[in-house]
């Protein structure tokens, strides 16, 4: 039989190994969950939206120029 000091050392060793195994499983789970999350798409800029609307024919040239001028005025205010 082992003495008390060796028993305590064995218990600490086994608990340490189990703790590391649990921590590794949690870290792996967190990594898998985060890697499956879709990447956030950047928001289109106001000018990009305006250009797309003009390209699709939703607005005419005059409306485009007017809106672009207002966007530029707003940029100067910042």
C-alpha positions in Angstrom: 0.0 0.0 0.0 1.0 3.6 -0.5 1.6 6.0 2.2 -0.5 9.2 2.7 1.9 11.5 0.8 1.9 9.3 -2.3 -1.9 8.9 -2.3 -2.4 12.7 -2.1 0.1 13.2 -5.0 -1.7 10.6 -7.1 -5.1 12.2 -6.4 -3.7 15.7 -7.4 -2.1 14.2 -10.6 -5.4 12.5 -11.6 -7.4 15.6 -10.9 -5.0 17.7 -12.9 -5.2 15.4 -15.9 -9.0 15.4 -15.8 -9.0 19.2 -15.4 -6.8 19.6 -18.5 -9.0 17.2 -20.5 -12.2 19.1 -19.6 -10.5 22.5 -20.4 -9.3 21.1 -23.8 -12.8 19.8 -24.6 -14.4 23.2 -23.7 -11.8 25.1 -25.7 -12.4 22.8 -28.7 -16.2 23.3 -28.4 -15.8 27.1 -28.3 -13.6 27.0 -31.3 -16.0 24.9 -33.3 -18.9 27.1 -32.4 -17.1 30.3 -33.4 -15.7 28.9 -36.6 -19.2 28.0 -37.9 -20.6 31.5 -37.3 -21.0 33.3 -40.6 -18.7 36.3 -41.1 -20.4 39.7 -40.9 -20.8 41.4 -44.2 -19.7 45.0 -44.3 -22.5 47.6 -44.7 -22.5 49.3 -48.1 -21.6 53.0 -48.1 -24.3 55.5 -48.9 -22.5 56.5 -52.1 -22.3 52.8 -53.1 -26.0 52.4 -52.6 -26.6 55.6 -54.6 -24.4 54.4 -57.4 -26.1 51.0 -57.5 -29.5 52.7 -57.7 -28.3 54.8 -60.6 -26.8 51.9 -62.4 -30.1 49.9 -62.1 -32.1 52.8 -63.4 -34.0 53.5 -60.2 -33.0 57.1 -60.3 -32.0 59.4 -63.2 -28.8 61.4 -63.6 -30.2 64.6 -62.1 -31.4 62.8 -59.0 -28.0 61.0 -58.7 -26.1 64.3 -59.0 -28.4 65.9 -56.4 -28.1 63.1 -53.9 -24.3 62.9 -54.4 -23.9 66.6 -53.8 -25.9 66.3 -50.5 -23.8 63.3 -49.5 -20.6 65.3 -50.1 -22.0 68.3 -48.0 -22.7 65.9 -45.2 -19.1 64.5 -45.4 -17.7 68.0 -44.9 -19.9 68.5 -41.8 -18.2 65.6 -40.0 
